[in-house]
Amino acid sequence: MAASPGKGASTPSLRAVGMRQTPQREAILRVLAQSEKPLSVEEIWGRMAENRSGLPTIYRNLERFVLEGWAESILGSDQTMRFVRCRSRSHHHHLQCEACGRAVEVSGCGLDSVNALVETQTGFHVTRHQLMFFGLCPECREARPLPGQGVPADAGLTTPPTLVKSESSRV
């Protein structure tokens, strides 16, 4: 595999899978490798300073890159399909920060027993699955504490909260 610019990521061998090594394909892979966030096709196109191609060409290449395991498509909360560069050659999932959008790979799956259960219950043969985790990255968590975290001691709480039972729960 040849080295590509940006963050020491490696470029997949296009020729090894029967694809021509074109400047446009290399540019798409380079844009994905240089981003920590999933990108829409339009965002990829906008970051392709050189060797820019049409949107249909980007879509077709991304579809092939997903099939080869070099990228993964992620449907955003805004229903926009975005793509992230996959560096792992093994099965993995992604974790995305809900504040800044940064995505990281999560190795290991643990869904083998769930796949088997789904197959037993439905009669389907599971060929693949997609699982996405969401949360706050360490930097965003520090800047924006989760509820119940980072509450200052002088925040006006004089007594600890207590559980209040409703009238219907009393026996």
DATA-V998721 format. One record per run of one state. SS is the DSSP state (A for helix, B for strand, O for the rest). FROM is the first residue (numbers start at 1). TO is the last residue. If there is no record, write none. Layout:
[[SS FROM TO] [SS FROM TO]]
//
This chain:
[[O 1 1] [B 2 3] [O 4 9] [B 10 11] [O 12 14] [A 15 17] [O 18 22] [A 23 33] [O 34 36] [B 37 37] [O 38 38] [B 39 39] [O 40 40] [A 41 47] [O 48 54] [A 55 68] [O 69 70] [B 71 75] [O 76 80] [B 81 85] [O 86 91] [B 92 97] [O 98 101] [B 102 107] [O 108 111] [A 112 122] [O 123 131] [B 132 135] [O 136 137] [A 138 143] [O 144 166] [A 167 169] [O 170 171]]
//
